[in-house]
């Protein structure tokens, strides 16, 4: 009787071990065969190599062209193509800022996702890979080129210091001089400049020059009006930003969304700068760097933002548009504009960079000094002009950094709710024979 019980025990145990081993093998296999996200250019190549995916993708592109979403979804062939592509690498693909074929990548991304969404959402998901870097990484790099000392130069013009630092780097100086020259070139008595060429030169500068230079020019902290005006003039706004009559913001958004690059950068801005009241910084994931990078990514496009004035007491940025003439869409227009002008995430991120920290800071008391007027006329040989691309300094003036020493101690928050102990499967199986043996006896 006992022998039969023991035999039964070992047979049951052997079956359980085989079942557990098969389950583990299946889980591992499923993990390794799970779709790995790739960029959309590579995803398109993988799809092209698969006849079924390739034909469905061609069908979907024809469906999306010239049809509204409801008409497209009513077509069974279009719907079938969309369902197949949702299981392909194209559905999960993303793009990288500044990648070799960025525009092609974005065009592929929207060819899929416009079919899924119809392009009618107020906020669209970003086609770009999530940003994992932090402002502390920028501060660490900026320490090499920084000429500012937090104690000795507390009253200095940090925007002027940023221009001097840029001029010490050949690439920064060359591309900055290029966009300033292009954006200040008058075409005729009625046309101040060629905005299209100006925007292209600005995009090249902000896409090709490292953030430790571009951020210091865009987000330098100011305590007087002269400094703030220099900051406002960074993008040569009379050409790149200002209009005789501001367009309606919703019309400007529609214009932006008709271009894959502008649409992508706007979606990226909303993804990374949308105010989050569940974080200390008001930014998604408490990532200031992601928000500042998304803001800078809009410069040189139809949705180019800038500081609305040279005030030091209140940071307000906006695209060059208004909600006049919105009709029954005024509420939506105001909401869109508020994401720029009254955005706590963006405001905190700009202030944090200017103060050399990656964490929230208490409000700063601004000192208002009498305005020091600066000429806005570009002169490469004048070190006191707004742009001063001809400024040079000695290498001894860039030995110290104010930023890396000002980062406060960061606290780590631990989620105690997720710290439960999971029972070990092998441990449970080891205890089971003893229990069954006791029952058999």
C-alpha positions in Angstrom: 0.0 0.0 0.0 2.8 2.4 1.0 4.8 1.4 -2.1 1.9 2.1 -4.3 1.4 5.5 -2.7 5.1 6.4 -3.1 5.0 5.3 -6.8 1.9 7.4 -7.4 3.7 10.3 -5.7 6.7 10.2 -8.0 4.6 9.8 -11.1 2.6 12.9 -10.2 5.8 14.8 -9.4 7.4 13.8 -12.8 4.3 15.1 -14.7 4.3 18.4 -12.8 8.0 18.9 -13.5 7.5 18.3 -17.2 4.6 20.7 -17.3 6.6 23.4 -15.4 9.6 23.0 -17.8 7.4 23.3 -20.9 5.7 26.4 -19.5 9.1 28.0 -18.8 10.3 27.1 -22.3 7.1 28.6 -23.9 7.5 31.8 -21.9 11.1 32.2 -22.9 10.2 31.5 -26.5 7.4 34.0 -26.5 9.7 36.6 -25.0 12.3 36.2 -27.7 9.8 36.2 -30.5 8.0 39.3 -29.3 8.1 42.1 -31.9 11.2 44.2 -31.3 10.5 47.9 -32.1 12.6 49.3 -35.0 12.8 52.6 -36.8 10.2 53.0 -39.5 12.7 52.9 -42.4 13.9 49.5 -41.3 10.3 48.4 -40.6 9.4 49.4 -44.2 12.2 47.2 -45.5 11.0 44.3 -43.4 7.5 44.8 -44.7 8.7 45.0 -48.3 10.4 41.6 -47.9 7.1 40.0 -46.9 4.7 39.8 -49.9 1.5 39.9 -47.7 2.7 42.9 -45.7 4.0 44.7 -48.8 0.7 44.4 -50.7 -1.4 45.4 -47.7 0.8 48.5 -47.1 0.3 49.6 -50.7 -3.4 49.2 -50.3 -3.5 51.2 -47.1 -1.5 54.1 -48.7 -4.1 54.2 -51.5 -6.9 54.1 -49.0 -5.5 57.0 -46.9 -4.9 59.2 -50.0 -7.8 61.6 -50.6 -10.3 59.8 -48.2 -11.6 60.8 -44.9 -11.4 58.2 -42.1 -15.1 57.1 -42.1 -15.0 56.5 -45.9 -11.8 54.5 -45.6 -13.1 52.3 -42.7 -16.3 51.6 -44.7 -14.1 49.9 -47.3 -13.6 46.3 -46.4 -10.3 46.1 -48.3 -8.9 49.1 -46.5 -10.0 47.7 -43.2 -8.5 44.3 -43.9 -5.2 46.0 -44.8 -5.2 48.0 -41.6 -5.8 45.0 -39.5 -2.9 43.1 -41.1 -0.5 46.0 -40.7 -1.3 46.3 -37.0 0.5 43.0 -36.6 3.5 44.1 -38.6 6.7 45.9 -37.5 5.3 49.1 -39.1 2.7 49.5 -36.3 5.3 49.8 -33.5 8.0 51.7 -35.4 9.5 55.0 -34.3 12.0 57.6 -35.6 15.1 59.3 -34.1 15.7 63.0 -34.1 18.4 63.8 -36.6 18.6 60.3 -38.1 19.9 60.0 -41.6 16.5 59.5 -43.2 14.4 61.3 -40.7 11.9 62.7 -43.1 11.3 59.4 -44.9 10.9 57.7 -41.5 8.3 60.2 -40.5 6.4 59.9 -43.7 6.2 56.1 -43.2 5.1 56.6 -39.6 2.2 58.9 -40.5 1.1 56.8 -43.5 0.2 54.1 -40.9 -1.0 56.2 -38.0 -3.1 58.6 -39.9 -5.1 55.6 -41.0 -5.5 54.6 -37.4 -6.4 58.0 -36.0 -7.7 60.0 -39.0 -5.6 63.0 -37.8 -8.5 64.4 -35.8 -7.0 64.2 -32.3 -6.2 67.3 -30.3 -3.0 65.6 -29.0 -1.1 63.2 -31.2 1.4 60.6 -30.0 5.0 61.4 -30.8 6.6 59.4 -33.6 10.0 59.8 -31.9 11.7 57.5 -29.5 11.4 58.5 -25.9 14.1 60.7 -24.5 16.1 59.1 -21.7 18.7 61.7 -21.1 18.4 64.4 -18.4 19.5 68.0 -18.0 22.3 66.8 -15.8 23.9 65.3 -18.9 23.7 68.7 -20.6 25.2 70.4 -17.5 28.1 67.9 -17.4 29.0 68.7 -21.0 28.4 72.4 -20.6 31.0 72.5 -17.8 33.6 72.1 -20.5 32.5 75.3 -22.3 31.0 77.3 -19.5 32.6 80.6 -18.7 30.1 81.4 -15.9 30.8 81.4 -12.2 27.7 81.3 -10.0 29.2 83.6 -7.4 31.5 85.9 -9.3 29.2 86.5 -12.3 25.8 86.6 -10.6 25.0 89.8 -12.3 26.5 89.0 -15.7 24.6 88.7 -19.0 24.4 85.0 -19.3 23.0 85.2 -22.8 26.1 87.1 -23.9 28.2 84.5 -22.2 26.4 81.8 -24.2 27.2 83.7 -27.4 30.9 83.9 -26.4 30.9 80.1 -25.7 29.3 79.4 -29.1 32.0 81.4 -30.8 34.7 79.2 -29.3 33.3 76.2 -31.1 33.9 76.2 -34.9 30.7 74.3 -35.8 28.5 76.4 -33.5 30.0 79.7 -34.7 29.8 78.7 -38.4 26.1 77.6 -38.3 25.0 80.5 -36.1 26.7 83.0 -38.4 25.0 81.4 -41.3 21.5 81.6 -40.0 22.0 85.2 -38.7 23.3 86.3 -42.1 20.5 84.5 -44.1 17.7 85.7 -41.7 19.0 89.3 -41.9 19.3 89.5 -45.7 16.7 91.8 -47.1 15.1 90.6 -50.3 13.4 93.9 -51.4 11.8 97.0 -49.9 8.5 95.0 -49.4 10.1 91.7 -48.4 12.3 91.8 -45.3 13.8 88.4 -45.8 13.4 84.9 -47.2 11.6 83.1 -44.3 11.9 79.7 -45.9 15.7 79.9 -46.2 15.8 81.4 -42.7 13.9 78.5 -41.2 16.0 76.0 -43.0 19.2 77.6 -41.6 17.7 77.7 -38.1 16.8 74.0 -38.3 20.3 73.1 -39.3 21.7 75.1 -36.3 19.5 73.5 -33.7 19.7 70.0 -35.2 23.5 69.9 -35.7 24.9 71.9 -32.8 25.1 70.1 -29.4 22.6 71.1 -26.8 25.2 72.5 -24.4 25.6 75.4 -26.8 22.0 75.8 -28.2 20.3 75.5 -24.9 22.5 78.2 -23.4 21.5 80.6 -26.1 17.7 79.8 -26.0 17.2 79.3 -22.2 19.8 81.6 -20.6 18.6 83.1 -17.3 18.2 86.9 -17.3 17.9 89.5 -14.5 17.7 92.6 -16.7 15.8 93.6 -19.8 18.9 93.9 -22.0 19.7 90.2 -21.4 16.1 89.1 -21.9 15.9 91.1 -25.2 19.1 89.4 -26.4 17.5 86.0 -25.6 14.4 87.0 -27.5 16.5 88.0 -30.5 18.3 84.6 -30.6 16.2 83.3 -33.5 16.2 86.6 -35.5 12.4 86.9 -34.9 11.7 89.7 -37.3 12.3 87.1 -40.1 11.6 83.7 -38.5 8.7 84.5 -36.2 6.9 87.8 -36.6 4.0 88.5 -39.0 2.3 91.6 -40.1 -1.0 90.0 -39.1 -1.0 86.9 -36.8 -2.7 83.9 -38.3 -5.4 82.0 -36.4 -3.7 79.3 -34.2 -5.9 76.5 -35.5 -5.2 77.4 -39.1 -1.5 77.5 -38.2 -1.9 74.0 -36.6 -3.6 72.7 -39.7 -0.8 74.1 -41.9 1.8 72.5 -39.6 0.1 69.1 -39.7 0.1 69.1 -43.5 3.9 68.7 -43.2 5.3 65.4 -41.8 8.2 67.1 -40.0 6.2 69.9 -38.4 3.4 67.5 -37.5 6.0 65.2 -35.8 7.7 68.0 -33.9 4.4 69.4 -32.7 3.3 66.0 -31.5 6.6 65.5 -29.8 6.2 68.9 -28.0 2.7 67.9 -26.7 4.0 64.5 -25.6 7.0 65.8 -23.6 5.7 69.2 -22.4 2.0 68.5 -21.7 1.5 69.7 -18.1 1.3 66.8 -15.6 0.0 67.5 -12.2 1.1 64.1 -10.9 4.8 65.0 -11.0 6.9 67.4 -8.9 8.1 69.3 -12.0 4.8 69.4 -13.8 6.5 67.5 -16.7 5.8 64.0 -17.9 8.3 61.7 -16.2 9.9 64.7 -14.5 12.1 65.0 -17.6 12.9 68.7 -18.3 15.4 67.7 -21.0 12.7 66.0 -23.1 10.5 69.1 -22.9 13.3 71.6 -23.8 14.4 69.4 -26.7 10.9 69.2 -28.1 10.5 73.0 -27.8 13.8 73.6 -29.7 12.7 71.1 -32.3 9.8 73.4 -33.3 12.1 76.3 -34.2 12.5 76.7 -38.0 9.1 75.3 -38.8 5.6 76.9 -39.3 5.0 76.5 -35.6 8.2 78.3 -34.5 7.7 79.6 -30.9 9.6 82.5 -29.2 9.5 84.7 -26.1 6.6 87.2 -26.5 8.6 90.0 -24.9 11.8 90.9 -23.0 10.2 90.7 -19.5 12.3 89.2 -16.8 9.5 88.8 -14.3 7.4 86.3 -16.3 8.5 83.8 -18.9 5.9 83.6 -21.7 6.5 81.8 -25.0 4.1 81.4 -27.9 3.9 80.6 -31.6 3.1 83.7 -33.7 -0.7 83.3 -33.8 -3.9 84.3 -32.1 -7.4 83.0 -31.6 -9.1 85.9 -33.4 -11.7 84.6 -35.8 -12.0 81.1 -34.3 -15.8 81.2 -34.2 -17.2 78.2 -32.4 -13.7 76.7 -32.2 -12.5 79.5 -29.8 -12.3 77.2 -26.8 -10.2 74.6 -28.6 -8.0 77.4 -29.9 -7.5 78.9 -26.4 -6.6 75.4 -25.1 -4.0 75.0 -27.9 -2.4 78.4 -27.2 -2.5 77.8 -23.4 -0.1 74.8 -23.9 2.5 77.3 -24.9 1.7 80.5 -23.0 0.6 79.0 -19.6 2.5 75.7 -19.5 4.0 75.1 -16.1 6.1 72.2 -17.4 7.8 74.4 -20.1 8.2 77.3 -17.8 9.7 75.2 -15.0 12.1 73.5 -17.5 13.4 76.8 -18.9 13.9 78.2 -15.4 15.5 75.0 -14.2 18.0 75.1 -17.1 18.8 78.8 -16.4 19.4 78.0 -12.7 21.5 74.9 -13.4 19.4 72.3 -11.8 17.3 69.3 -12.9 14.9 69.5 -10.0 12.1 71.9 -9.0 13.2 75.2 -7.4 11.4 77.8 -5.3 10.3 81.0 -7.2 13.2 83.3 -8.0 13.1 87.0 -7.0 13.9 88.9 -10.2 15.9 92.2 -10.0 14.7 94.8 -12.4 17.5 97.0 -13.6 17.2 100.0 -15.9 17.0 98.8 -19.5 20.3 98.8 -21.4 19.5 99.3 -25.0 21.3 97.1 -27.5 21.3 97.6 -31.2 19.6 94.8 -33.2 21.8 95.4 -36.2 24.1 92.5 -36.9 27.8 93.3 -37.1 30.3 90.5 -37.0 33.0 92.7 -35.7 31.0 94.3 -32.8 31.2 92.2 -29.6 28.3 94.2 -28.1 25.7 93.5 -30.8 22.7 91.2 -30.2 24.2 88.3 -32.1 28.0 89.0 -31.7 29.3 86.0 -33.7 32.7 87.6 -33.8 33.3 87.6 -30.1 36.4 85.8 -28.8 37.6 85.1 -25.3 40.6 83.4 -23.8 40.5 79.7 -22.9 41.1 80.6 -19.2 37.6 82.1 -19.0 36.0 78.7 -19.6 37.5 76.7 -16.8 34.6 76.8 -14.3 31.0 75.6 -14.5 28.2 76.9 -12.4 25.8 74.1 -13.2 27.1 70.8 -12.0 27.7 72.2 -8.5 24.2 73.5 -8.1 22.3 70.2 -8.5 20.6 69.4 -5.2 20.5 66.0 -3.7 17.9 63.9 -5.4 15.6 61.7 -3.4 14.5 58.3 -4.5 10.9 57.3 -3.9 10.2 53.6 -3.4 6.9 52.1 -4.2 6.2 49.9 -1.2 3.0 48.6 -2.7 4.9 46.7 -5.3 7.4 45.0 -2.9 5.4 41.8 -2.3 7.3 38.5 -2.3 6.4 36.1 -5.1 6.7 32.4 -4.2 9.4 30.5 -6.0 8.0 27.7 -8.3 11.0 25.3 -7.7 10.6 25.9 -3.9 7.0 25.0 -4.0 7.7 21.9 -6.0 10.4 20.8 -3.5 7.9 21.0 -0.6 5.2 19.2 -2.5 6.7 15.6 -2.3 7.0 15.9 1.5 3.4 16.8 1.8 2.2 14.0 -0.5 4.4 11.5 1.2 2.9 12.5 4.6 -0.6 12.1 3.2 0.3 8.7 1.7 1.7 7.5 5.0 
